[in-house]
C-alpha cells in the first residue's frame, strides 16, 4: 500500500466513524421528535432490535418501526443523548462495523416521568454509501420512574416496564463484574 492509499484509507475510516456517530445521534433525535420516517431510514431492511430482558424485540425494519410506534404512542416528551462511542471496523469487510454507545434518556411513558441509562451494542452496515443499523441491542443499567431513582439504583431490579420490575441488563451479568465480585469476596474473607 502506498503512502497515499494508506492516507486515503485512514481518511475513509475517519469519515465512516463520523457517519456512524451521526447515525447514533440521529436515532436519539428521531425518537425524541417521534419522527417515524427519519427513524425508519436509520435501519437496514433486515435489521434486528433487541434487549436481553425481552422488553424490546423486533426483526426487520417494518417490525422495528411498528414496535417504536407502539412505544412512542404512550410517551410524551422525552430527551435522549449519547455519550461515549466506540467503533470497531471489520477488517475483512469495510462496509461493516460494530460499536458500543453509552446513552441516557429522560422519558415519560404513560405520563410517568422516567430516567434511563443504557448501553447500545450495535452492528452497522454501509449500503449505497450510507451507514445503517444492522442490529441494535439496548441494555439498561436502569429505567426507573424519576421519583424512585434514589431507591432503585442499588437494587438488581432497576428496569420498570410500566407494569412490573425486571432485573437490569447490566452490569451484574458481565463476566468482568462477576470476576471482580468473586475476587473482592475472596479478599474480604481473607482479611477477616
GUPALO-788550 format. One record per residue: residue number from 1; x, y, z of N, C-alpha, C in turn. Coordinates in steps of 0.05 Angstrom, whole numbers, plus 32768, in hexadecimal, padded with zeros to 4 digits. Last residue first. Layout:
N
+------+------+------+------+-------+-------+-------+------+------+------+
| resi | n_xx | n_yy | n_zz | ca_xx | ca_yy | ca_zz | c_xx | c_yy | c_zz |
+------+------+------+------+-------+-------+-------+------+------+------+
|  NUM |    X |    Y |    Z |     X |     Y |     Z |    X |    Y |    Z |
...
+------+------+------+------+-------+-------+-------+------+------+------+
END
This chain:
192
+------+------+------+------+-------+-------+-------+------+------+------+
| resi | n_xx | n_yy | n_zz | ca_xx | ca_yy | ca_zz | c_xx | c_yy | c_zz |
+------+------+------+------+-------+-------+-------+------+------+------+
|  192 | 7F2F | 7F1F | 8476 |  7F20 |  7F1D |  848F | 7F30 | 7F0E | 84A4 |
|  191 | 7F48 | 7F1F | 8445 |  7F4F |  7F34 |  8458 | 7F41 | 7F32 | 8473 |
|  190 | 7F30 | 7EF7 | 8429 |  7F4C |  7EF3 |  8432 | 7F54 | 7F07 | 8446 |
|  189 | 7EFF | 7F0F | 841E |  7F00 |  7EF8 |  8430 | 7F1C | 7EF3 | 843A |
|  188 | 7F0F | 7F37 | 83FA |  7F02 |  7F3E |  8413 | 7F03 | 7F27 | 8428 |
|  187 | 7F23 | 7F17 | 83D0 |  7F35 |  7F29 |  83DF | 7F29 | 7F30 | 83FA |
|  186 | 7EF4 | 7EFD | 83C0 |  7F0B |  7EED |  83CA | 7F1E | 7EFE | 83DA |
|  185 | 7ED7 | 7F2B | 83B0 |  7ECD |  7F1A |  83C5 | 7EE4 | 7F09 | 83D1 |
|  184 | 7EF8 | 7F3C | 8385 |  7EF3 |  7F4D |  839C | 7EEA | 7F3D | 83B4 |
|  183 | 7EF4 | 7F10 | 8362 |  7F0E |  7F17 |  836E | 7F0A | 7F29 | 8386 |
|  182 | 7EBC | 7F13 | 8357 |  7EC8 |  7EFA |  8361 | 7EE3 | 7F00 | 836F |
|  181 | 7EB8 | 7F46 | 8341 |  7EAA |  7F40 |  835A | 7EB5 | 7F27 | 8367 |
|  180 | 7ED8 | 7F40 | 8313 |  7EDF |  7F53 |  8327 | 7ED2 | 7F4D | 8342 |
|  179 | 7EBA | 7F19 | 82F8 |  7ED5 |  7F13 |  8300 | 7EDE | 7F26 | 8316 |
|  178 | 7E8A | 7F35 | 82EE |  7E89 |  7F1D |  82FE | 7EA5 | 7F16 | 8309 |
|  177 | 7E9F | 7F5E | 82CD |  7E92 |  7F65 |  82E6 | 7E92 | 7F4C | 82F9 |
|  176 | 7EB1 | 7F40 | 82A1 |  7EC4 |  7F50 |  82B0 | 7EB9 | 7F57 | 82CC |
|  175 | 7E81 | 7F2A | 828E |  7E96 |  7F18 |  8298 | 7EAA | 7F28 | 82AA |
|  174 | 7E43 | 7F49 | 82A0 |  7E5C |  7F4A |  8291 | 7E71 | 7F37 | 829E |
|  173 | 7E16 | 7F4C | 82BE |  7E19 |  7F34 |  82AE | 7E33 | 7F33 | 829E |
|  172 | 7E18 | 7F7E | 82D8 |  7E1B |  7F65 |  82E8 | 7E1F | 7F4C | 82D8 |
|  171 | 7E10 | 7FAE | 82BF |  7E29 |  7FA0 |  82BA | 7E2B | 7F85 | 82C8 |
|  170 | 7DDB | 7F9C | 8292 |  7DF7 |  7F9C |  8299 | 7DFB | 7FAF | 82B0 |
|  169 | 7DA4 | 7F9A | 8291 |  7DB2 |  7F8A |  827E | 7DD0 | 7F89 | 8283 |
|  168 | 7D80 | 7F93 | 82CF |  7D8E |  7FA3 |  82BB | 7D9E | 7F90 | 82A9 |
|  167 | 7D44 | 7F6C | 82D8 |  7D61 |  7F71 |  82DE | 7D6D | 7F81 | 82C7 |
|  166 | 7D06 | 7F90 | 82D7 |  7D17 |  7F7B |  82CD | 7D34 | 7F80 | 82D6 |
|  165 | 7CC5 | 7F9F | 82EE |  7CE1 |  7FA4 |  82F0 | 7CF1 | 7F8B | 82E6 |
|  164 | 7C89 | 7FB2 | 82C9 |  7C98 |  7FA2 |  82DD | 7CB6 | 7FA9 | 82DA |
|  163 | 7C72 | 7FDA | 82AB |  7C60 |  7FC9 |  82BB | 7C6F | 7FB8 | 82CF |
|  162 | 7C9B | 7FF7 | 8298 |  7C82 |  8005 |  8299 | 7C6D | 7FF5 | 82A9 |
|  161 | 7CCB | 7FDE | 829F |  7CBE |  7FDB |  8284 | 7CA4 | 7FEB | 8283 |
|  160 | 7D06 | 7FEF | 82BC |  7CE9 |  7FF1 |  82BF | 7CDC | 7FF1 | 82A4 |
|  159 | 7D3E | 7FD6 | 82D3 |  7D31 |  7FD9 |  82B9 | 7D13 | 7FD8 | 82BD |
|  158 | 7D59 | 7FC6 | 82FF |  7D5A |  7FE2 |  82F8 | 7D4D | 7FE8 | 82DD |
|  157 | 7D67 | 7F9C | 832B |  7D4F |  7F9F |  831B | 7D4C | 7FBD | 8315 |
|  156 | 7D92 | 7FA1 | 834D |  7D96 |  7F92 |  8334 | 7D7F | 7F96 | 8321 |
|  155 | 7D9D | 7FE1 | 8369 |  7D8D |  7FC9 |  8368 | 7D93 | 7FBB | 834D |
|  154 | 7DB3 | 8013 | 836A |  7DC2 |  7FFD |  8377 | 7DB2 | 7FE3 | 8377 |
|  153 | 7D8B | 8032 | 8351 |  7DA5 |  802F |  8345 | 7DB5 | 8018 | 8351 |
|  152 | 7D5A | 8039 | 836B |  7D5D |  8023 |  8358 | 7D7A | 801E | 8350 |
|  151 | 7D56 | 8066 | 838A |  7D51 |  804C |  8397 | 7D59 | 8035 | 8385 |
|  150 | 7D60 | 808F | 8366 |  7D71 |  808C |  837D | 7D6E | 8071 | 838A |
|  149 | 7D33 | 8088 | 8340 |  7D50 |  8085 |  8339 | 7D62 | 807F | 8351 |
|  148 | 7CFF | 8093 | 8347 |  7D09 |  807A |  8353 | 7D27 | 8076 | 834E |
|  147 | 7CF2 | 80BF | 8329 |  7CEE |  80C1 |  8346 | 7CF7 | 80A8 | 8355 |
|  146 | 7CFA | 80AD | 82F5 |  7D0C |  80C0 |  8301 | 7D0A | 80C1 | 831F |
|  145 | 7CF5 | 8067 | 82E9 |  7CE7 |  8080 |  82ED | 7CFA | 8094 | 82FD |
|  144 | 7D2D | 804C | 82C3 |  7D1D |  804E |  82DB | 7D0C | 8068 | 82DB |
|  143 | 7D59 | 8025 | 82AC |  7D43 |  8034 |  829F | 7D2E | 8035 | 82B5 |
|  142 | 7D9F | 8016 | 82AA |  7D86 |  801B |  82B8 | 7D73 | 8029 | 82A6 |
|  141 | 7DBC | 7FFD | 8284 |  7DC8 |  7FFE |  829F | 7DB1 | 8004 | 82B3 |
|  140 | 7DA5 | 7FD8 | 824E |  7D9F |  7FEC |  8262 | 7DAE | 7FE8 | 827C |
|  139 | 7DB8 | 7FD2 | 820D |  7DBB |  7FC6 |  8227 | 7DB8 | 7FDD | 823C |
|  138 | 7DA5 | 7FC4 | 81CC |  7DA4 |  7FD8 |  81E1 | 7DA5 | 7FCA | 81FC |
|  137 | 7DC1 | 7FB6 | 8190 |  7DB9 |  7FAA |  81AA | 7DBB | 7FBF | 81BF |
|  136 | 7DB7 | 7FB7 | 814E |  7DBA |  7FC9 |  8165 | 7DB0 | 7FBB | 817D |
|  135 | 7DD0 | 7FAC | 810E |  7DC6 |  7FA0 |  8126 | 7DCB | 7FB4 | 813D |
|  134 | 7DD7 | 7FCF | 80E6 |  7DD1 |  7FB4 |  80DE | 7DC5 | 7FA5 | 80F6 |
|  133 | 7DCE | 8012 | 80DA |  7DCE |  7FFE |  80EF | 7DC6 | 7FE3 | 80E3 |
|  132 | 7DF9 | 802D | 80A6 |  7DDE |  8027 |  80B2 | 7DE2 | 8014 | 80C9 |
|  131 | 7E19 | 805B | 807C |  7E1C |  8049 |  8093 | 7E00 | 8046 | 80A0 |
|  130 | 7E19 | 805E | 8036 |  7E0D |  8067 |  804F | 7E11 | 8052 | 8065 |
|  129 | 7E2A | 804A | 8005 |  7E38 |  8061 |  8010 | 7E2D | 806C | 802A |
|  128 | 7E0B | 801C | 7FFE |  7E08 |  8033 |  7FEC | 7E13 | 804C | 7FF7 |
|  127 | 7E15 | 800D | 8040 |  7E07 |  8005 |  8028 | 7E02 | 801D | 8017 |
|  126 | 7E38 | 7FF6 | 8076 |  7E38 |  800B |  8062 | 7E2B | 8000 | 8049 |
|  125 | 7E22 | 7FE4 | 80B5 |  7E27 |  7FDB |  809A | 7E25 | 7FF3 | 8088 |
|  124 | 7E2F | 7FD3 | 80FA |  7E2A |  7FE7 |  80E5 | 7E30 | 7FDB | 80CA |
|  123 | 7E18 | 7FBF | 8137 |  7E25 |  7FB6 |  811E | 7E1C | 7FC9 | 8109 |
|  122 | 7E1F | 7FD2 | 817D |  7E15 |  7FD5 |  8161 | 7E26 | 7FC6 | 814D |
|  121 | 7E06 | 7FD8 | 81B9 |  7E1B |  7FC8 |  81AB | 7E11 | 7FC5 | 818F |
|  120 | 7DFA | 800E | 81E3 |  7DF2 |  8000 |  81CA | 7E0B | 7FF1 | 81C0 |
|  119 | 7DE8 | 8017 | 8224 |  7DFE |  8012 |  8213 | 7DF4 | 8003 | 81FB |
|  118 | 7DC7 | 8048 | 824F |  7DC8 |  802F |  823E | 7DE2 | 802F | 822E |
|  117 | 7D9D | 8062 | 827E |  7DB9 |  8060 |  8275 | 7DBC | 8046 | 8266 |
|  116 | 7D64 | 808B | 8289 |  7D70 |  8072 |  827F | 7D8E | 8076 | 8279 |
|  115 | 7D2B | 80A1 | 82AB |  7D47 |  80A5 |  82A5 | 7D52 | 808A | 829C |
|  114 | 7CE8 | 80BD | 82A3 |  7CFB |  80A7 |  82A8 | 7D17 | 80AF | 829F |
|  113 | 7CA8 | 80CE | 82B2 |  7CC2 |  80D9 |  82AC | 7CD7 | 80C5 | 82B5 |
|  112 | 7C72 | 80B1 | 8297 |  7C84 |  80AD |  82AE | 7CA0 | 80B7 | 82A6 |
|  111 | 7C51 | 80B2 | 826B |  7C50 |  80C9 |  827D | 7C62 | 80C6 | 8295 |
|  110 | 7C5F | 8085 | 824D |  7C45 |  8085 |  825B | 7C43 | 809B | 8270 |
|  109 | 7CA1 | 8099 | 8253 |  7C8F |  8084 |  824A | 7C75 | 8084 | 825B |
|  108 | 7CC8 | 80C6 | 824C |  7CAE |  80C8 |  825B | 7C9A | 80B3 | 8250 |
|  107 | 7D0F | 80CE | 8256 |  7CF7 |  80C8 |  8246 | 7CDF | 80CA | 8258 |
|  106 | 7D51 | 80D9 | 824B |  7D3B |  80E3 |  825C | 7D22 | 80DE | 824C |
|  105 | 7D8A | 80B1 | 8244 |  7D71 |  80BB |  823A | 7D60 | 80C5 | 8251 |
|  104 | 7DCE | 80A4 | 822D |  7DBA |  80A9 |  8242 | 7DA0 | 80B3 | 8235 |
|  103 | 7E01 | 8077 | 8216 |  7DEB |  8089 |  8212 | 7DDB | 808D | 822B |
|  102 | 7E37 | 805C | 81F0 |  7E2B |  8061 |  820B | 7E17 | 8078 | 8208 |
|  101 | 7E40 | 802D | 81BF |  7E38 |  8049 |  81C4 | 7E2C | 804B | 81E0 |
|  100 | 7E6C | 8007 | 8199 |  7E5F |  800A |  81B3 | 7E59 | 8027 | 81B8 |
|   99 | 7E6C | 7FE4 | 815A |  7E70 |  7FFB |  816C | 7E63 | 7FF8 | 8186 |
|   98 | 7E88 | 7FCC | 811C |  7E79 |  7FC8 |  8135 | 7E7E | 7FE0 | 8147 |
|   97 | 7E80 | 7FCA | 80D5 |  7E8D |  7FD3 |  80ED | 7E7C | 7FCC | 8105 |
|   96 | 7E89 | 7FC4 | 808E |  7E7D |  7FBB |  80A7 | 7E8E | 7FC5 | 80BF |
|   95 | 7EA3 | 7FCF | 8060 |  7E88 |  7FD8 |  8062 | 7E7A | 7FCF | 807B |
|   94 | 7ED3 | 7FB4 | 805F |  7ED4 |  7FD1 |  8066 | 7EB8 | 7FDD | 8068 |
|   93 | 7EE1 | 7F79 | 8076 |  7ECC |  7F85 |  8067 | 7ECA | 7FA3 | 806F |
|   92 | 7F0D | 7F6B | 8095 |  7F07 |  7F5B |  807D | 7EF2 | 7F68 | 806B |
|   91 | 7F0C | 7F8D | 80C0 |  7F24 |  7F8E |  80AE | 7F1F | 7F7E | 8094 |
|   90 | 7EDA | 7FB4 | 80D6 |  7EDF |  7F98 |  80CE | 7EF6 | 7F9A | 80BA |
|   89 | 7EE6 | 7FE4 | 8108 |  7EE1 |  7FDD |  80EC | 7EE9 | 7FC1 | 80E7 |
|   88 | 7EC9 | 7FFB | 8141 |  7EDD |  7FE8 |  8137 | 7ED5 | 7FE0 | 811B |
|   87 | 7EBD | 8032 | 816A |  7EB7 |  8026 |  8150 | 7ECF | 8014 | 8149 |
|   86 | 7E9E | 804E | 81A1 |  7EB5 |  803E |  8198 | 7EAD | 8030 | 817E |
|   85 | 7E89 | 8087 | 81C0 |  7E85 |  8076 |  81A9 | 7E9F | 8068 | 81A2 |
|   84 | 7E68 | 80A7 | 81F6 |  7E80 |  809A |  81EB | 7E78 | 8087 | 81D4 |
|   83 | 7E2C | 80BE | 81ED |  7E45 |  80C6 |  81F9 | 7E5C | 80BA | 81EA |
|   82 | 7DED | 80D8 | 81D8 |  7E02 |  80C4 |  81D7 | 7E1C | 80D0 | 81E2 |
|   81 | 7DAD | 80E4 | 81F2 |  7DC6 |  80EE |  81EA | 7DDB | 80D8 | 81EC |
|   80 | 7D68 | 80F1 | 81ED |  7D7D |  80DD |  81ED | 7D97 | 80EC | 81E6 |
|   79 | 7D2D | 8105 | 820A |  7D47 |  810F |  8201 | 7D5C | 80F9 | 8204 |
|   78 | 7CE6 | 810E | 81FE |  7CFE |  8100 |  8208 | 7D17 | 810C | 81FD |
|   77 | 7CA0 | 8116 | 8206 |  7CBA |  8121 |  8200 | 7CD0 | 810F | 820C |
|   76 | 7C7C | 80D8 | 820A |  7C7D |  80F5 |  8206 | 7C99 | 80FE | 81FF |
|   75 | 7C68 | 809A | 81F3 |  7C7D |  80AA |  81FF | 7C7A | 80C7 | 81F7 |
|   74 | 7C49 | 8077 | 81D8 |  7C43 |  807C |  81F4 | 7C57 | 808E | 8202 |
|   73 | 7C61 | 8076 | 81A6 |  7C45 |  807E |  81A9 | 7C3D | 8084 | 81C5 |
|   72 | 7C93 | 805F | 81AB |  7C91 |  807D |  81AB | 7C74 | 8086 | 81AD |
|   71 | 7C86 | 8028 | 81A9 |  7C93 |  8034 |  81C0 | 7C8F | 8052 | 81C2 |
|   70 | 7C6E | 8023 | 8176 |  7C5F |  801B |  818E | 7C6B | 8028 | 81A7 |
|   69 | 7C98 | 8035 | 8156 |  7C7F |  8043 |  8156 | 7C6E | 803C | 816E |
|   68 | 7CBF | 800E | 8162 |  7CC3 |  802A |  816B | 7CA9 | 803A | 816A |
|   67 | 7CA7 | 7FE2 | 8149 |  7CAD |  7FE1 |  8166 | 7CB1 | 7FFE | 8170 |
|   66 | 7CA7 | 7FF3 | 8114 |  7C8D |  7FEE |  8121 | 7C91 | 7FED | 8140 |
|   65 | 7CDE | 7FF5 | 810B |  7CCF |  800E |  810B | 7CB4 | 800A | 8118 |
|   64 | 7CE9 | 7FBE | 810E |  7CF6 |  7FD1 |  8120 | 7CE6 | 7FEB | 8122 |
|   63 | 7CCB | 7FAB | 80E3 |  7CC5 |  7FA3 |  80FF | 7CD1 | 7FB5 | 8113 |
|   62 | 7CE7 | 7FC4 | 80B8 |  7CCA |  7FC9 |  80BD | 7CC2 | 7FC2 | 80D9 |
|   61 | 7D1C | 7FAF | 80BD |  7D16 |  7FCB |  80C1 | 7CF9 | 7FD1 | 80C7 |
|   60 | 7D26 | 7F74 | 80E4 |  7D1D |  7F81 |  80CB | 7D15 | 7F9D | 80D1 |
|   59 | 7D0F | 7F62 | 8123 |  7D20 |  7F5B |  810D | 7D15 | 7F66 | 80F3 |
|   58 | 7D10 | 7F76 | 8168 |  7D03 |  7F77 |  814D | 7D18 | 7F70 | 8138 |
|   57 | 7D06 | 7F85 | 81AB |  7D10 |  7F70 |  8198 | 7D01 | 7F73 | 817D |
|   56 | 7D0B | 7F97 | 81EE |  7D09 |  7FA1 |  81D2 | 7D15 | 7F8B | 81C0 |
|   55 | 7D0C | 7F74 | 8218 |  7CFB |  7F8C |  821A | 7CF7 | 7F98 | 81FE |
|   54 | 7D31 | 7F4E | 821A |  7D1B |  7F49 |  8208 | 7D07 | 7F5F | 8209 |
|   53 | 7D60 | 7F57 | 8234 |  7D48 |  7F51 |  8245 | 7D30 | 7F49 | 8234 |
|   52 | 7D83 | 7F66 | 820B |  7D86 |  7F4C |  8219 | 7D6D | 7F43 | 8229 |
|   51 | 7D63 | 7F81 | 81D2 |  7D6D |  7F85 |  81ED | 7D6F | 7F6A | 81FB |
|   50 | 7D68 | 7F93 | 818C |  7D62 |  7F82 |  81A2 | 7D6D | 7F8C | 81BD |
|   49 | 7D5F | 7F94 | 8147 |  7D61 |  7FA5 |  815F | 7D58 | 7F94 | 8176 |
|   48 | 7D7B | 7F89 | 8108 |  7D71 |  7F7D |  8121 | 7D74 | 7F92 | 8137 |
|   47 | 7D70 | 7F93 | 80C1 |  7D7C |  7F99 |  80DB | 7D6E | 7F8B | 80F2 |
|   46 | 7D66 | 7F8F | 808B |  7D66 |  7F77 |  809B | 7D71 | 7F7B | 80B7 |
|   45 | 7D6C | 7FC4 | 8079 |  7D53 |  7FB6 |  8075 | 7D50 | 7F9E | 8086 |
|   44 | 7D8D | 7FED | 80AA |  7D8E |  7FDC |  8092 | 7D73 | 7FCD | 8091 |
|   43 | 7D78 | 802C | 80C3 |  7D7B |  8010 |  80C6 | 7D7C | 8002 | 80AB |
|   42 | 7D6D | 8061 | 80BB |  7D86 |  805B |  80C8 | 7D8C | 803D | 80CA |
|   41 | 7D3A | 806A | 80A7 |  7D50 |  806C |  8094 | 7D6B | 8065 | 80A0 |
|   40 | 7D1A | 8069 | 80D5 |  7D1A |  8052 |  80C2 | 7D32 | 8052 | 80B0 |
|   39 | 7D24 | 809D | 80E8 |  7D2C |  8085 |  80F8 | 7D2E | 806D | 80E6 |
|   38 | 7D0B | 80BC | 80C1 |  7D28 |  80BE |  80C5 | 7D33 | 80A6 | 80D5 |
|   37 | 7CD5 | 80AA | 80C6 |  7CE4 |  80A7 |  80AD | 7D02 | 80A9 | 80B1 |
|   36 | 7CCC | 80B8 | 80FF |  7CCC |  809C |  80F5 | 7CDA | 8099 | 80DA |
|   35 | 7CDB | 80DF | 812D |  7CDE |  80E1 |  8110 | 7CE2 | 80C5 | 8104 |
|   34 | 7CD8 | 80EE | 8161 |  7CC4 |  80DB |  8157 | 7CC3 | 80DD | 8139 |
|   33 | 7D02 | 8109 | 8176 |  7CEF |  8119 |  8166 | 7CD9 | 8108 | 815A |
|   32 | 7D1E | 80E1 | 8190 |  7D13 |  80F8 |  81A0 | 7CFE | 8108 | 8190 |
|   31 | 7D2C | 80BF | 8165 |  7D1C |  80B5 |  817B | 7D0E | 80CD | 818A |
|   30 | 7D4C | 80E3 | 8147 |  7D33 |  80D8 |  813C | 7D21 | 80CD | 8151 |
|   29 | 7D77 | 80EB | 816C |  7D66 |  8102 |  8163 | 7D4B | 80F7 | 8158 |
|   28 | 7D8D | 80B7 | 816F |  7D83 |  80C5 |  8187 | 7D70 | 80DC | 8180 |
|   27 | 7D9B | 80B0 | 8138 |  7D88 |  809D |  8146 | 7D7C | 80AB | 815E |
|   26 | 7DC1 | 80D7 | 8131 |  7DA8 |  80D9 |  8122 | 7D93 | 80C7 | 812E |
|   25 | 7DEB | 80C1 | 8151 |  7DDD |  80DA |  8159 | 7DC2 | 80DD | 814B |
|   24 | 7DF9 | 8096 | 8132 |  7DEF |  8091 |  814D | 7DE1 | 80AA | 8158 |
|   23 | 7E08 | 80B0 | 8102 |  7DF2 |  809C |  8102 | 7DE7 | 8099 | 811E |
|   22 | 7E35 | 80CC | 8113 |  7E1D |  80DB |  810B | 7E04 | 80C9 | 810A |
|   21 | 7E57 | 80A0 | 811A |  7E50 |  80B2 |  8131 | 7E37 | 80C2 | 812B |
|   20 | 7E5A | 808F | 80E5 |  7E4D |  807E |  80F9 | 7E46 | 808E | 8112 |
|   19 | 7E75 | 80BA | 80CE |  7E5A |  80B3 |  80C4 | 7E4B | 80A2 | 80D8 |
|   18 | 7EA5 | 80B6 | 80EA |  7E95 |  80CE |  80ED | 7E78 | 80C8 | 80E4 |
|   17 | 7EB8 | 8085 | 80D5 |  7EB3 |  8088 |  80F2 | 7EA1 | 80A0 | 80F8 |
|   16 | 7EBD | 8094 | 80A0 |  7EAA |  807F |  80A7 | 7EA3 | 8081 | 80C5 |
|   15 | 7EE7 | 80B9 | 80A4 |  7ECD |  80C2 |  8099 | 7EB7 | 80AE | 80A1 |
|   14 | 7F0F | 8097 | 80B7 |  7F06 |  80AE |  80C7 | 7EEB | 80B8 | 80BE |
|   13 | 7F13 | 8074 | 808B |  7F0B |  806A |  80A5 | 7F01 | 8080 | 80B7 |
|   12 | 7F25 | 8098 | 8063 |  7F0B |  808A |  8060 | 7F01 | 807F | 807A |
|   11 | 7F57 | 80A5 | 8079 |  7F43 |  80BA |  8077 | 7F27 | 80AD | 8074 |
|   10 | 7F70 | 8073 | 8073 |  7F6C |  807F |  808E | 7F57 | 8094 | 808E |
|    9 | 7F70 | 806E | 803C |  7F62 |  805B |  804C | 7F5D | 8065 | 8068 |
|    8 | 7F91 | 809A | 802E |  7F76 |  8099 |  8025 | 7F65 | 8085 | 8035 |
|    7 | 7FC1 | 8088 | 8045 |  7FB4 |  80A0 |  804F | 7F97 | 80A1 | 8046 |
|    6 | 7FCA | 805C | 8025 |  7FC7 |  8058 |  8042 | 7FB9 | 8070 | 804E |
|    5 | 7FD1 | 8075 | 7FF3 |  7FBA |  8063 |  7FF7 | 7FB5 | 805D | 8015 |
|    4 | 8001 | 8092 | 7FFF |  7FE8 |  80A0 |  7FF7 | 7FCF | 808E | 7FFB |
|    3 | 8026 | 806A | 8009 |  801F |  807D |  801D | 8005 | 808B | 8018 |
|    2 | 800D | 802B | 7FEE |  801C |  8044 |  7FED | 8015 | 8056 | 8004 |
|    1 | 8011 | 7FE8 | 8000 |  8000 |  8000 |  8000 | 8012 | 8019 | 8000 |
+------+------+------+------+-------+-------+-------+------+------+------+
END
